[in-house]
């Protein structure tokens, strides 16, 4: 396996069955939680770096039709969904995971539109938007009910 495929597959997690997108998202939560524990500013930096690296990897693998094994986009979207978490907690991580997966699977409104961009941009963009929508909801819950996700 070359480096582009290794990266696009989320370090190989996208090759696992069943539900490679969900498995990739779970791996991303574990890695993201580790980043939050070590140094919280690492999470947004990793999301930005993996977004750019994902564009390259998806293009290099000619995976622009978003095959199931490509989960680098799930990593980015999941990490974006985790950004508004104030603390490392099971309820917060679970909310970020579930909300991101629901939006990524159902693809309402702007998420479906982002997917239609096509190419590597479309592969990555729908997960970025799904992560942003999940992050917005988590931020709203944290604002309206302080401590609920801590």
C-alpha positions as CSV (number, residue, x, y, z in Angstrom):
1,X,0.0,0.0,0.0
2,X,1.5,3.3,-1.0
3,X,1.4,6.4,1.3
4,X,-1.5,8.1,-0.5
5,X,-3.7,5.1,-0.1
6,X,-2.6,4.6,3.5
7,X,-3.5,8.2,4.3
8,X,-6.8,8.2,2.2
9,X,-7.9,5.0,4.1
10,X,-7.4,6.6,7.5
11,X,-4.2,4.6,8.3
12,X,-6.0,1.5,7.0
13,X,-9.2,1.9,9.1
14,X,-11.2,2.4,5.9
15,X,-10.3,-1.1,4.8
16,X,-12.1,-2.7,7.8
17,X,-15.7,-4.0,7.3
18,X,-18.5,-3.6,7.9
19,X,-19.2,0.2,7.9
20,X,-15.8,1.6,7.0
21,X,-17.0,5.2,7.4
22,X,-18.3,4.5,11.0
23,X,-15.1,2.7,11.8
24,X,-13.0,5.5,10.4
25,X,-15.0,8.0,12.4
26,X,-14.5,6.0,15.6
27,X,-10.7,5.9,15.0
28,X,-10.8,9.6,14.4
29,X,-12.6,10.1,17.8
30,X,-9.9,8.1,19.6
31,X,-7.1,10.0,17.9
32,X,-8.9,13.3,18.4
33,X,-9.4,12.6,22.1
34,X,-5.7,11.8,22.4
35,X,-4.9,15.2,20.8
36,X,-7.3,17.0,23.1
37,X,-5.7,15.2,26.1
38,X,-2.1,16.0,25.0
39,X,-2.6,19.6,23.7
40,X,-6.1,20.8,22.7
41,X,-4.8,23.3,20.0
42,X,-3.5,20.2,18.1
43,X,-7.0,19.2,17.1
44,X,-7.8,22.2,14.7
45,X,-4.3,22.1,13.3
46,X,-4.7,18.3,12.6
47,X,-8.1,19.0,10.9
48,X,-6.6,21.6,8.6
49,X,-3.5,19.5,7.8
50,X,-5.5,16.4,7.1
51,X,-7.9,18.4,4.9
52,X,-5.1,19.5,2.7
53,X,-3.4,16.0,2.8
54,X,-6.8,14.4,2.1
55,X,-7.2,16.5,-1.1
56,X,-3.8,15.3,-2.2
57,X,-4.3,11.6,-1.2
58,X,-7.8,11.3,-2.8
59,X,-6.5,12.8,-6.0
60,X,-3.3,10.7,-6.0
61,X,-5.4,7.5,-5.5
62,X,-7.9,8.6,-8.2
63,X,-10.6,8.1,-5.6
64,X,-12.7,11.1,-6.6
65,X,-15.9,9.1,-6.6
66,X,-15.6,8.6,-2.8
67,X,-15.2,4.9,-2.5
68,X,-16.1,3.4,0.9
69,X,-12.5,2.8,1.9
70,X,-11.6,6.5,1.7
71,X,-12.1,7.8,5.3
72,X,-9.6,10.6,5.6
73,X,-12.6,12.9,5.0
74,X,-14.3,11.3,8.0
75,X,-11.3,12.1,10.1
76,X,-11.5,15.8,9.2
77,X,-15.3,16.0,9.7
78,X,-15.2,14.2,13.0
79,X,-12.4,16.4,14.3
80,X,-14.4,19.5,13.3
81,X,-17.4,18.1,15.1
82,X,-15.2,17.8,18.3
83,X,-13.9,21.3,18.2
84,X,-16.5,23.0,20.5
85,X,-16.1,20.4,23.3
86,X,-14.8,22.2,26.3
87,X,-13.6,19.0,28.1
88,X,-12.7,15.5,27.2
89,X,-15.8,13.6,28.3
90,X,-17.7,10.6,27.2
91,X,-21.0,12.4,26.7
92,X,-19.3,15.1,24.5
93,X,-17.4,12.6,22.4
94,X,-20.5,10.5,22.0
95,X,-22.5,13.5,20.9
96,X,-19.9,14.6,18.4
97,X,-19.6,11.0,17.0
98,X,-23.4,10.5,16.7
99,X,-24.2,13.9,15.3
100,X,-21.4,13.8,12.7
101,X,-22.3,10.2,11.6
102,X,-26.0,11.1,11.2
103,X,-25.3,14.2,9.2
104,X,-22.7,12.4,7.1
105,X,-25.1,9.6,6.3
106,X,-28.3,11.5,5.8
107,X,-26.6,14.5,4.0
108,X,-29.3,17.2,4.5
109,X,-29.3,20.4,2.5
110,X,-25.8,22.0,2.4
111,X,-24.0,18.7,3.0
112,X,-25.5,17.2,-0.2
113,X,-24.7,20.4,-2.0
114,X,-21.0,20.2,-0.8
115,X,-20.8,16.6,-2.0
116,X,-21.8,17.7,-5.5
117,X,-18.6,19.8,-5.9
118,X,-17.1,16.7,-7.4
119,X,-13.6,15.4,-7.4
120,X,-11.4,15.5,-4.3
121,X,-13.0,18.7,-3.2
122,X,-16.5,17.1,-3.1
123,X,-15.1,14.0,-1.3
124,X,-13.7,16.2,1.5
125,X,-16.3,19.1,1.5
126,X,-19.4,17.1,2.5
127,X,-17.7,15.8,5.6
128,X,-16.3,19.3,6.5
129,X,-19.9,20.7,6.3
130,X,-21.3,17.7,8.2
131,X,-18.7,18.3,10.9
132,X,-19.4,22.0,11.0
133,X,-23.2,21.4,11.4
134,X,-22.5,18.9,14.2
135,X,-20.1,21.4,15.8
136,X,-22.7,24.1,15.7
137,X,-25.3,21.9,17.4
138,X,-22.8,20.9,20.1
139,X,-21.9,24.6,20.7
140,X,-25.6,25.4,20.9
141,X,-26.2,22.6,23.5
142,X,-23.1,23.7,25.5
143,X,-24.3,27.3,25.5
144,X,-27.9,26.5,26.4
145,X,-27.2,23.7,28.9
146,X,-23.8,24.3,30.4
147,X,-22.2,21.2,31.8
148,X,-24.5,18.8,29.8
149,X,-21.7,17.5,27.6
150,X,-18.8,17.9,30.1
